[in-house]
Amino acid sequence: MTERVFRVVSPLALLALWEFVVRVHLLDARFFPAPSSIVGEFFAFLRSGELVSNTWMTLQRVVVGCVIGGVPGVAIGLLMGVNRLARAILEPIVALLYPIPKIAILPLILLIFGIGESSKYAIVAIGVFFIMLINTAAGVRQIEPIYLDVARSFEIRRRSLYTNVLLPGALTNIFAGIKLSIGIAIVLAVAAEFTAAKSGLGFQIWNSWQTLQVERMYVALVMVSLLGYVLTLIGSALENAFVPWRPRQ
């Protein structure tokens, strides 16, 4: 019970402290507006409809990009985890490409896909792909060998091996990858919206900076944070549903 109280009280105390230091002019309100003024701007922004539409656009780019990058990432990760030849071929390529900052290839993505929605989906998908591939392959490698030996002894079909043995065995790692991917996907989507979009929370942050609407910029930043938090909660709920054997903390 005490832990739950502190989880609520600690952020509220931080906001109260922020409000106080701004009110007594220890912080410059031009750069760090008081939480009360940010809340006021939030409701004004919400009534205009722009906040909802921009949040929806960013959410759409995150979800679509995660699906486009995550599904092949899981599929190839399963293959790499169980097939030594595939691992020998693909592991060096992944090791070379994964460290490249995905933001650094945004200009190339824009050249290939243009400034439409395809470029936002692509940059998110690329970032998510590597995370899901690496986590899935690691999950397969952690499966107890006895389960694979039993599957081979019964000569189950390859499709059944992947769907009934490898995928369930790697689910814990896959969901860990999903949680990591949510954060990466939001970062990449928002970064892409800075320069290559006319909508989305990233666009709103950049536009607010250009027009010196600092409170509105903070509202967009808070919405980015809330978006990540809500998506992570959804990921945890799905994990609890699909991985009931995972130990609860």
Secondary structure, 3 states (H helix, E strand, C coil): CHHHHHHHHHHHHHHHHHHHHHHCCCCCCCCCCCHHHHHHHHHHHHHHCHHHHHHHHHHHHHHHHHHHHHHHHHHHHHHHHHCHHHHHHHHHHHHHHCCCCHHHHHHHHHHHHCCCHHHHHHHHHHHHHHHHHHHHHHHHHCCCHHHHHHHHHCCCCHHHHHHHHHHHHHHHHHHHHHHHHHHHHHHHHHHHHHHHCCCCHHHHHHHHHHCCCHHHHHHHHHHHHHHHHHHHHHHHHHHHHHCCCCCCC
